[in-house]
Amino acid sequence: QEQLQESGPGLVKPSQTLSLTCTVTGGPLRSIVYYWSWIRQRPGKGLEWIGYIYENGDTYYNPSLKSRVTMSIDTSKNQFSLEMTSVSAADTAVYYCAKRTTYWFDPWGRGTLVTVSS
Amino acid sequence: DIVLTQSPATLSLSPGDGATLSCRASQSVRTDLAWYQQKPGQPPRLLMFHASKRAAGIPARFSGSGSGTDFTLTISSLEPEDFAVYYCQVRDSLPMYPFGQGTRLEIK
C-alpha cells in the first residue's frame, strides 16, 4: 500500500500563504480510481475535509475554503500540493494528506502541524 | 448538507467491556459510511467502510452496522489499545465529506 508524507513550513505568518506538499511512495499517483486529498484537524477539534485532486488535475474543494485553496499535482514526482492564501490563526491545524477510495480515506500521512502566528 | 452526530461524546469503559458507539446522519446515506480510529499524535486509521466492512488488518472484535441514518460501531471486548477517539464520515453531494465530531473512548 502507498505511504504518504506531508512536508512544508510549520510556521506561517497571518495573511500569508500556506504551502504543503504530499509525497506518495509505494504506488503511482496516476490512477483512474483514486483522488488525492487534504484534510485538517484544528487543535482539539474534529476533522475537516479541505479538498482533493485527480490525476488529470481536476479539483474539488470544500465550499467554505474554496476561495482560498488551490491544489496541484505532479505525477512525475508522485507529489500533490496544497496552497491556502490569506491564512489566519483559525487555519492553525494539523494538515493531513490522504488517498480517497470511493468515499473513504485510506491511507493517511502522519500529518504536519502548521501554526499561523506572527 | 449532511450533518453527522456521534454519541456519546465520551464513553468510559474498562478493558474487556463491550462498547457501542453511535453515529446519526441528518439524511439518508444508505450504507455509505466509514469509521476511523484516532490515537493521540497519530492520523486517523480506517476501521470500516460501507458501514459494516472491516478494513484490512482490523480485528474481528470491531463490527459495524446500520443503514440510512443510524449507524453503530461495536467493539465486542475492549483491548487496552482500543481506547482512542472514533469518527464516522460520509459522502455528501457537491462533493463534500463531513466527519462526525467524534466519540472519545476512555479507560474507566
Interface residues (C-beta under 8 A of the other chain):
Chain A: G46 L47 E48 W49 Y60 N62 P63 Y96 A98 R100 T102 Y103 W104 F105 D106 P107 W108 G109 R110 G111
Chain B: D32 A34 Y36 Q42 P43 P44 R45 L46 F49 A55 Y87 Q89 V90 R91 L94 P95 M96 Y97 P98 F99 G100 Q101 G102
